[in-house]
Amino acid sequence: MPLMDTNWENFAPLKVRMFFWIARHGNTRTRALLHRHGCLPSPCCPFCNEDEDQLHLFSRCARLTPLFSAVGAPAAAMADDLEGVCVALAGPLHAHAPLVRNSLVLLLLWIIWKSRNRMVFDNVRMRTRCMVAMLVDHCELWIHRLPRHASRHSVDVWLLQLRENAL
């Protein structure tokens, strides 16, 4: 099953794993999905005039281009499906152990989702710098979930690079 390792072999909180499980099965509550079910009058993305389907939400929305550049994964904007997005996000993380790489991919998708929800529910448009700061904050919390046998060093190096790219 595609993305099963990414979904379950990580140190992300359970709610993030469940969020990704829902996304893997194409059931993310995007505006396009809610519009199709008659819950919303429009399928448009809250950031642009495109329909907000899952691929648009996690990859194609223009607001994500600076974030993808900041994390070194500009190819994520070209992906054709969620698996392609995950592969593109994991690309710059190839030196990390799979447990860490999968966790960081989920972290990136989680921050994209949370920033989208800030716009939808609070009408707050998060800039790239704020999204990177949120990535760092969440990673610093999640790192305490890292199993004792795993090396924390690679995560610390990634955080340092992320902070430098955000400046």
PyMOL commands that set and color helices and strands:
alter all, ss='L'
color gray80, all
select helices_A, chain A and resi 4-8+14-24+31-36+54-60+62-70+74-78+82-93+98-122+128-145+153-166
alter helices_A, ss='H'
color red, helices_A
deselect
rebuild
show_as cartoon
